[in-house]
Amino acid sequence: MLGGLINRLKRKKVSPKTRKKSSKEDAEYILLYGTQSGNTQTMAKAFFKGLLAEGKKVFMDELDNYSLYENATHLIIFTSTYGVGGPPSNGNYFEDLIKEKEPLNPLKFSVVAFGSTSFPEFCQFGVDVDKWLESVSGFERFIPLVKINEQSISDIRSWLSLWNRTSGMEVQIGLKDIGKKKSKIEDFIVLENPEINEDNTSLIKLRPKNQISFQSGDLLGIIPEGSQKPRMYSIARIGDDIHLSVKKHDKGICSRFLCNLQKEDIVVASLERNESFHFVPDAPSVWLIGNGTGIAPYLGMMEENQHSPLKLIWGGRTESSFHIYKPYADKAIKHGRMEKYELALSREGNSKYVQDILAEEENEVARALESGAVFMLCGSMAMQDSVLKVLNKITNDKLDRAISSFMNNGQILKDCY
C-alpha cells in the first residue's frame, strides 16, 4: 500500500504554480521567442507553463537576448516572420549572436515558426533560423522545423504530439493559453454508438441539444472524468449531427468513455472551429488522404461536396476495417459527389500504405497539384510524414518545385496528431 502511494507521488505532475522558472545558468531548457504583435510570445508562455508542469528547469527570453547557457541541453525557438520574410523586432540580431557565441555544451534545437499562408514568404524567418542553427557548430536537431498557420489548432496539436512523442513527455497546452476564447461547453445527445468492429473502432453519432454553428473538419473537445484537458476529435457534420470515429484503447480514458456510451446518453463537450481544415468547395479537385479514424471529417465532406471532383485514399488493416465507412463512400459515389475511393490495406493482399498509392499514381498527383488541386491529410503523424515525403519527391521530380510552394498556397491541408 505504501509502495503504491509512493508510485503515485512519483507520477504526479508538478504544478506550474509551485515550480518557478530557472535562471539561464540553471535551466536545461531554453525557450526563446521572436514576436512582433505578441501572439507568438503568448504561445511560448503556454509551452513554458507546460514544461514547468512536467518538472523541467526552463528559462524563457527574447531571441535577441540569446546568450551562453551553462547547463542547457535544449534550445526551443518560437518565432514569427515580419514584413517580407524578415525577423520580428526582437529577432534582428539572432543570426549574429549564435555565430559569435558557440554553445558551451551541445544543444538540441527545435524551431516552431508562426505565420500565415496568405503571405508568399510564409514562416520564412523561422525557416532561416532553422537553417542557421543547423549550420552552426554545437547545435544538433531535435525535431524537424514545424510551421504553424494562423495559430491553427490542428497545426499546434500536431506539433505538440510530435514534441511529446520525441521527448517522452506529456506536455499539455490549454487553448486559453494560446489566445483562443474559452470554449463554450455544450450538451450532446448520443444518437447511435454501435459495437466496436474488429479494429476496436466505433462510429459515434451525436446531436447538439442547442443550435450550434460547426462544419466538417472542426474539433470536438471531450473532457473525460479525471482529466482537466480536453481530448480533441476531428468530426464530420451530416445534417445537424456530429459523426466521429473513435478507436478504443485499453488505457485510453477518453476512448473507453466514448465507446461505452449508450443511446440517449448526454456527452458534455466543446466545439472548436478548425478553419485551416475545412473543405475547399471551389478547388479544381480534392484528394482526401487519411488512415484509421482520420477518415471522420471526410465523411461529412463527401456529403457537402457539390462540384469538385473528389477522391478518397484510405489506409487500414483489412477491407473489413473499412466496412463502417463504406456506406458513406458508396452514397457519395451514387449521388455524384465523389468519383472513387482506393484502399491501402496493410494486412491483406499485397501490404500497402496510402503513400504507396500516391507513389504509384505520381503522374496523376503531379497533374492534380499543378492544376490547383487540394490534398487533405488526416490521421497519424507517421502517415503525414510518409505522405509528405512522397509528395515532395513527386513535386521535385515532376514539377521541379518544392512541396513547400504548394503548402504555402493552401493546396496541402493537414490535421494529423
Phi, psi and omega in degrees: 000315178296321179299320179296320178297318180298318179297320179294322178294323179295324184278346185295133179291151176272125180292136179298339179287334181260358181240110181274157180293150181273165172283165180294338178284328184265336190293143173266332181244120178255121182245112181248142181231145173241122186215148177252316184256347181106347182295318181291325176297321178299317178295319179298319179297321180296317179290324176304313179296322179296320177293320177300318180295338176275359179083019182272152175272113190232142173231131182240139182202177178279157182304315184286359175258016177307138183216196173263138186235118191295320187243011184288143175242338182228138172241120182243126183247127170245121181212147173262177175243143181233141180068218182267078177074015184265178181280155170291173189298335181256025178228019185292333188248007187298319181301313180296321183296315183289335178279334179275330186242091179291136183305143178292326177229157177305131181244125174276125185247151176219133181240129174243116185255133181248140179185200180220133180290354176286348177254139182297329181265052184303117175059025188298321181295322176298321176298317179296315179301317180299318180293320180299313182296322180294332185267348184264135180298139178103347178253139181227130183296136176259309173223158181296159174304136177237134179253134180248120181267114175051048178056031183304128179299317182293322177296316180296319180297318179296316180296316182297322177298318178296315179300311182295320180294322182283322185271342185079012179269179174227049181296135177237144179233122177285141180301327181295337181283346183248030172082010178270150176293149179299132184292141176275128181277133182233161174261139179232137180265133177284118178270323184201137176211082184293169178300146178294150181273192184295342178264015182060036182242141179232154177244107189257138179244128181234156174228126178294139179291329179249160179289125183227143176271122177198167177209170181302137183101344175289173187242134176259123181261111180259129177251097181289158179300134180091003180233149178256348183249140179286149169262127187263134179234130176285135190236163171251146170250123176230113190066233176256010187255157176257132173242127176223149181251132185230131174262125183280125177249140183303323181255011181271106183302312185286318182295322178293320178300312183292317183290342179266000180295148178248158178305135180077002170296158178253129177250130177263123185203174176236156176247129179245129175292139181229068191297337180283359178226040174265154180298142180256097190291337183259014179289147177303325173197159180228130175253120178262114185240125181199169173222154178055223182288355177296351178287343190312304183297333181293333180299324177281326180294325174300322183288321186274343182297135180242323191233331188283133170303126189237138180221139179245132170238116185236140179247133177206185183284304184225170180297325179293339176297335183272351188301325182288341180258343187302319180302324179294314182294316180297320179296318180297320179292317181301321183265011174076018180264351176214141182281312182192169172226152178231141182250133174252107187254121187276341185234028181210135181063219175280109183310129186211149177238165186302323180295333178292321178295318178298319179295320179295329183254035187302323181293318178293320178299314181298315179297320181296312180297320181295330181274357178103011180300151177255130177251122180251134183239126177216128181150217185282155176296325179298318177297315180303312182299318181292319180294315180296325178296316179292316180298322180296320178295318180296314183293325178287315184287319188265329186241356181056039179222144177285152180298334182301328181294327178282328176292320183293331180262016171081020180270348177235112182248140187228140168216078183239158188205000000 
